[in-house]
């Protein structure tokens, strides 16, 4: 079964920071930083703001799902660049860095440029 989350005045507080790194042709490359840890938090916040993640079958709109299909995206475009958390047994801070998915051929050049910059800053 699928449980959809939503933003509601009487809901549990959830805070996400975001920064638009690049945008064009109805798409944007975002930096998202969750300040709380709610289920599907980033996906729900993006959908609530009217910019659902591409490839998101649960919170995407008809338009975002059509664009995802046109771009050949079969999974949600959410990738953690960095994770930081206390180890559950030792309490020692754990930091993990990762690459960022795949470069898309059919997105505006400025989005790919922002993607390249983000990937290169990991090296």
C-alpha positions as CSV (number, residue, x, y, z in Angstrom):
1,X,0.0,0.0,0.0
2,X,1.1,3.6,-0.6
3,X,1.0,6.2,2.1
4,X,1.1,9.7,0.6
5,X,2.5,12.5,2.8
6,X,1.3,16.1,2.5
7,X,2.0,19.6,3.9
8,X,-0.8,20.5,6.4
9,X,-1.2,23.2,9.0
10,X,-1.9,20.6,11.7
11,X,1.0,18.3,10.5
12,X,4.3,17.5,12.2
13,X,6.8,20.3,11.5
14,X,9.3,19.7,8.8
15,X,11.9,22.1,7.5
16,X,13.9,21.9,4.3
17,X,16.4,24.5,2.9
18,X,16.7,24.8,-0.9
19,X,18.8,26.7,-3.4
20,X,18.2,26.9,-7.1
21,X,21.6,26.1,-8.8
22,X,20.3,26.4,-12.4
23,X,17.0,26.5,-14.2
24,X,15.6,26.4,-17.7
25,X,12.9,24.9,-19.9
26,X,10.6,24.2,-17.0
27,X,13.3,22.3,-15.0
28,X,15.7,23.3,-12.2
29,X,18.7,21.8,-10.6
30,X,18.3,22.2,-6.8
31,X,20.4,21.9,-3.7
32,X,18.2,20.5,-1.0
33,X,19.1,20.4,2.7
34,X,16.6,18.7,5.1
35,X,16.7,20.2,8.6
36,X,14.3,17.6,10.0
37,X,13.9,14.0,9.0
38,X,10.4,13.3,8.0
39,X,9.3,10.5,5.6
40,X,9.5,11.7,2.0
41,X,10.2,15.2,3.3
42,X,12.2,16.6,0.3
43,X,9.8,15.0,-2.2
44,X,6.7,16.4,-0.4
45,X,8.2,19.9,-0.1
46,X,9.2,20.1,-3.7
47,X,5.7,18.9,-4.8
48,X,4.0,21.3,-2.4
49,X,6.0,24.2,-4.0
50,X,4.9,23.1,-7.4
51,X,8.2,21.6,-8.6
52,X,7.9,17.9,-8.1
53,X,11.0,15.8,-8.7
54,X,11.3,14.3,-12.1
55,X,10.8,10.6,-12.1
56,X,8.8,10.6,-8.9
57,X,5.7,8.3,-9.4
58,X,4.1,9.2,-6.1
59,X,4.3,13.0,-5.8
60,X,4.8,13.9,-9.5
61,X,2.2,15.7,-11.5
62,X,0.9,14.5,-14.9
63,X,3.2,17.1,-16.5
64,X,6.3,16.1,-14.5
65,X,5.6,12.4,-15.2
66,X,5.2,13.1,-18.9
67,X,8.5,15.0,-19.0
68,X,10.2,12.2,-17.0
69,X,9.0,9.7,-19.6
70,X,10.2,11.9,-22.5
71,X,13.6,12.1,-20.8
72,X,13.7,8.4,-20.2
73,X,13.7,8.8,-16.4
74,X,12.4,5.6,-14.7
75,X,13.3,6.6,-11.1
76,X,13.1,9.7,-9.0
77,X,15.9,12.2,-9.5
78,X,17.0,12.5,-5.9
79,X,20.6,11.8,-5.0
80,X,22.4,12.5,-1.8
81,X,25.6,14.3,-2.4
82,X,26.6,14.1,1.3
83,X,25.2,12.4,4.4
84,X,26.2,13.3,7.9
85,X,24.9,11.5,11.0
86,X,26.0,10.1,14.3
87,X,26.9,6.4,14.3
88,X,24.0,4.6,16.1
89,X,26.3,2.6,18.4
90,X,29.4,4.8,18.9
91,X,27.9,8.3,18.4
92,X,30.9,9.2,16.3
93,X,30.0,11.5,13.3
94,X,29.9,9.6,10.0
95,X,30.3,11.5,6.8
96,X,29.7,10.0,3.4
97,X,30.1,11.7,0.0
98,X,28.7,10.3,-3.3
99,X,28.6,11.0,-7.0
100,X,25.4,12.4,-8.5
101,X,23.5,10.0,-10.7
102,X,23.8,10.3,-14.5
103,X,24.1,13.3,-16.9
104,X,21.0,13.8,-19.0
105,X,21.3,14.4,-22.7
106,X,18.0,16.2,-23.1
107,X,18.2,18.9,-20.4
108,X,19.1,22.5,-21.0
109,X,22.9,23.2,-21.1
110,X,22.9,25.4,-18.0
111,X,21.4,22.5,-16.0
112,X,24.1,20.1,-17.2
113,X,26.7,22.8,-16.4
114,X,25.4,23.1,-12.8
115,X,25.5,19.3,-12.6
116,X,29.1,19.2,-13.8
117,X,30.1,21.8,-11.3
118,X,28.4,19.9,-8.5
119,X,30.1,16.6,-9.5
120,X,33.5,18.2,-9.9
121,X,33.3,19.9,-6.5
122,X,33.1,16.4,-5.0
123,X,36.6,15.5,-6.4
